[in-house]
Structures are given as C-alpha cells and as structure tokens.
Amino acid sequence: MERPTATRAILAGFVATVGMGVLTYAAPMMGMPKMDVAAMLGSMASQGMAAPGSGAWWMGMLAHVINGTIIFPLMGVIGSLIGHAAYGALLGGIAGTGVVRASRATSGPHGEIVR
C-alpha cells in the first residue's frame, strides 16, 4: 500500500464529491427526498433557496466542490500528521524518562562516563 499524499487525498476527495453529487441528485428516483446541495449552500448568498442554474446556485456548487475536493481531504492529512506527532511525543515522553535515568546513572555531573 502506498503512503497517502496530499495529491491522492485531493483526487479521492474530488471523486467522492462527484459521486455524492450524483447520488444526491438521483435520490428522488430512488424514493428519497430531493436534496440539492448547491441550492442549500447557495442559499447563504440569496434570499431563500437558490434556483437551479442561478448565480447563487453556482456559488453553492463551487463551495461544495472546494469543500469536498480541497478542504476536507487536507483536514484529514493534517489531522493524521497531528495525531502521529502527539502519539510520538507521548511515547517519546514515556520512553525518554527511562533513557534519561539510565544515562544519569552512568555519567558524572559533567557528562563523563563513570565506570
């Protein structure tokens, strides 16, 4: 398995965004309620729900694609880095305590090795 990279995360986010977009617009054909993500996000820029194809609707679609393609995947990458750093600091703190004690037992006050 290859290591995750930001490029792969962005590509996966784009594929997932397109897939979820298709599913939300096909939802009424499967007996689910109508879900227009672009209209919901575009409603922040208009008075009420944005009409499909309007400027506010396209702004909502752009926000949806940017969130799904760039923002959320990079949050996952950054979250993974922070998690690994915290875990490494925790283990380093636990293991480092024993190493410091052992080194103090074998070295003098000025760092010379005591036998």
C-alpha contacts under 8 A as a table, 3 or more apart, distances in Angstrom:
res1	aa1	res2	aa2	distance
4	P	8	R	6.42
4	P	9	A	6.97
5	T	8	R	5.28
5	T	9	A	6.19
5	T	77	V	7.64
6	A	9	A	5.00
6	A	10	I	6.12
6	A	73	P	7.74
6	A	74	L	6.53
6	A	77	V	6.76
7	T	10	I	5.18
7	T	11	L	6.20
8	R	11	L	5.05
8	R	12	A	6.06
9	A	12	A	5.11
9	A	13	G	6.02
9	A	73	P	5.34
9	A	74	L	6.94
9	A	77	V	7.56
10	I	13	G	4.94
10	I	14	F	6.17
10	I	69	T	5.34
10	I	70	I	5.67
10	I	73	P	5.86
10	I	74	L	7.25
11	L	14	F	5.13
11	L	15	V	6.30
11	L	69	T	7.11
12	A	15	V	5.14
12	A	16	A	6.08
12	A	69	T	7.67
12	A	73	P	7.92
13	G	16	A	5.11
13	G	17	T	5.96
13	G	68	G	5.48
13	G	69	T	4.41
13	G	70	I	7.06
13	G	72	F	7.60
13	G	73	P	5.88
14	F	17	T	5.04
14	F	18	V	6.21
14	F	65	V	7.29
14	F	68	G	6.39
14	F	69	T	4.48
15	V	18	V	5.30
15	V	19	G	6.14
16	A	19	G	4.98
16	A	20	M	5.99
16	A	68	G	7.52
17	T	20	M	5.23
17	T	21	G	5.96
17	T	64	H	7.82
17	T	65	V	6.52
17	T	68	G	5.39
17	T	69	T	6.72
18	V	21	G	5.00
18	V	22	V	6.21
19	G	22	V	5.26
19	G	23	L	6.30
20	M	23	L	4.98
20	M	24	T	6.08
21	G	24	T	5.24
21	G	25	Y	6.36
21	G	37	V	7.73
22	V	25	Y	5.35
22	V	26	A	6.09
23	L	26	A	4.99
23	L	27	A	5.90
24	T	27	A	5.14
24	T	34	K	7.45
24	T	35	M	5.53
24	T	36	D	6.83
24	T	37	V	7.61
25	Y	28	P	7.24
25	Y	34	K	7.17
25	Y	35	M	6.45
25	Y	36	D	6.65
26	A	29	M	5.53
26	A	30	M	6.93
27	A	30	M	5.22
27	A	31	G	6.58
27	A	32	M	5.10
27	A	33	P	6.49
27	A	34	K	6.25
27	A	35	M	7.15
28	P	31	G	5.13
28	P	32	M	4.96
28	P	33	P	5.56
28	P	34	K	5.38
29	M	32	M	7.31
36	D	39	A	5.34
36	D	40	M	6.30
37	V	40	M	5.10
37	V	41	L	6.18
37	V	60	G	7.39
37	V	61	M	7.37
37	V	64	H	7.33
38	A	41	L	5.22
38	A	42	G	5.77
38	A	50	A	7.99
38	A	57	W	5.44
38	A	58	W	6.93
38	A	59	M	7.53
38	A	60	G	4.25
38	A	61	M	4.39
38	A	62	L	7.91
38	A	63	A	7.87
38	A	64	H	6.65
39	A	42	G	4.87
39	A	43	S	5.91
39	A	49	M	5.81
39	A	50	A	4.73
39	A	51	A	6.66
39	A	52	P	6.77
39	A	56	A	7.52
39	A	57	W	5.10
39	A	60	G	6.15
39	A	61	M	7.74
40	M	43	S	5.25
40	M	44	M	7.54
40	M	49	M	6.33
40	M	50	A	7.13
40	M	60	G	7.11
41	L	44	M	5.96
41	L	57	W	7.65
41	L	59	M	7.78
41	L	60	G	4.47
41	L	61	M	7.45
41	L	63	A	7.17
41	L	64	H	7.43
42	G	45	A	5.50
42	G	46	S	6.73
42	G	49	M	7.25
42	G	50	A	5.62
42	G	56	A	4.70
42	G	57	W	4.89
42	G	58	W	7.24
42	G	59	M	5.76
42	G	60	G	3.94
42	G	61	M	7.46
43	S	46	S	4.99
43	S	47	Q	6.58
43	S	48	G	5.51
43	S	49	M	4.81
43	S	50	A	5.18
43	S	56	A	6.87
43	S	57	W	7.64
43	S	60	G	7.62
44	M	47	Q	7.77
45	A	56	A	5.92
46	S	49	M	7.19
46	S	50	A	6.43
46	S	56	A	6.30
47	Q	50	A	7.73
50	A	54	S	6.82
50	A	56	A	5.75
50	A	57	W	5.28
51	A	54	S	5.56
51	A	56	A	7.68
51	A	57	W	6.26
52	P	57	W	5.71
53	G	57	W	5.83
53	G	58	W	6.46
54	S	57	W	5.09
54	S	58	W	6.35
55	G	58	W	5.17
55	G	59	M	6.24
56	A	59	M	4.96
56	A	60	G	6.21
57	W	60	G	5.01
57	W	61	M	6.21
58	W	61	M	4.89
58	W	62	L	6.08
59	M	62	L	5.06
59	M	63	A	6.16
60	G	63	A	5.02
60	G	64	H	6.12
61	M	64	H	4.98
61	M	65	V	6.22
62	L	65	V	5.19
62	L	66	I	6.09
63	A	66	I	5.17
63	A	67	N	5.97
64	H	67	N	5.24
64	H	68	G	6.06
65	V	68	G	5.20
65	V	69	T	5.69
65	V	70	I	8.00
66	I	69	T	5.23
66	I	70	I	5.48
66	I	71	I	6.54
67	N	70	I	5.79
67	N	71	I	4.82
67	N	72	F	5.94
68	G	71	I	6.45
68	G	72	F	5.80
68	G	73	P	7.17
69	T	72	F	6.97
69	T	73	P	6.63
70	I	73	P	5.81
70	I	74	L	6.10
71	I	74	L	5.51
71	I	75	M	6.20
72	F	75	M	4.97
72	F	76	G	6.43
73	P	76	G	5.11
73	P	77	V	6.50
74	L	77	V	4.95
74	L	78	I	6.03
75	M	78	I	5.12
75	M	79	G	5.81
76	G	79	G	4.99
76	G	80	S	6.07
77	V	80	S	5.13
77	V	81	L	6.36
78	I	81	L	5.07
78	I	82	I	6.21
79	G	82	I	5.09
79	G	83	G	6.03
80	S	83	G	5.05
80	S	84	H	6.13
81	L	84	H	5.19
81	L	85	A	6.13
82	I	85	A	5.08
82	I	86	A	6.14
83	G	86	A	5.20
83	G	87	Y	6.13
84	H	87	Y	5.08
84	H	88	G	6.00
85	A	88	G	5.08
85	A	89	A	6.07
86	A	89	A	5.06
86	A	90	L	6.14
87	Y	90	L	5.10
87	Y	91	L	6.22
88	G	91	L	5.18
88	G	92	G	5.82
89	A	92	G	4.96
89	A	93	G	5.88
90	L	93	G	5.12
90	L	94	I	6.28
91	L	94	I	5.09
91	L	95	A	5.94
91	L	96	G	7.99
92	G	95	A	5.17
92	G	96	G	5.32
93	G	96	G	5.11
93	G	97	T	6.26
94	I	97	T	5.66
94	I	98	G	7.42
95	A	98	G	5.63
95	A	99	V	6.59
96	G	99	V	4.98
96	G	100	V	6.06
97	T	100	V	5.31
97	T	101	R	6.33
98	G	101	R	5.14
98	G	102	A	6.12
99	V	102	A	5.12
99	V	103	S	6.10
100	V	103	S	5.15
100	V	104	R	6.15
101	R	104	R	5.19
101	R	105	A	6.35
102	A	105	A	5.19
102	A	106	T	6.66
103	S	106	T	5.32
103	S	107	S	6.13
104	R	107	S	5.32
104	R	108	G	7.34
106	T	113	I	5.95
106	T	114	V	5.42
106	T	115	R	7.04
107	S	110	H	7.69
107	S	111	G	5.39
107	S	112	E	5.33
107	S	113	I	4.42
107	S	114	V	5.12
108	G	111	G	5.30
108	G	112	E	5.20
108	G	113	I	6.17
108	G	114	V	5.90
109	P	112	E	7.39
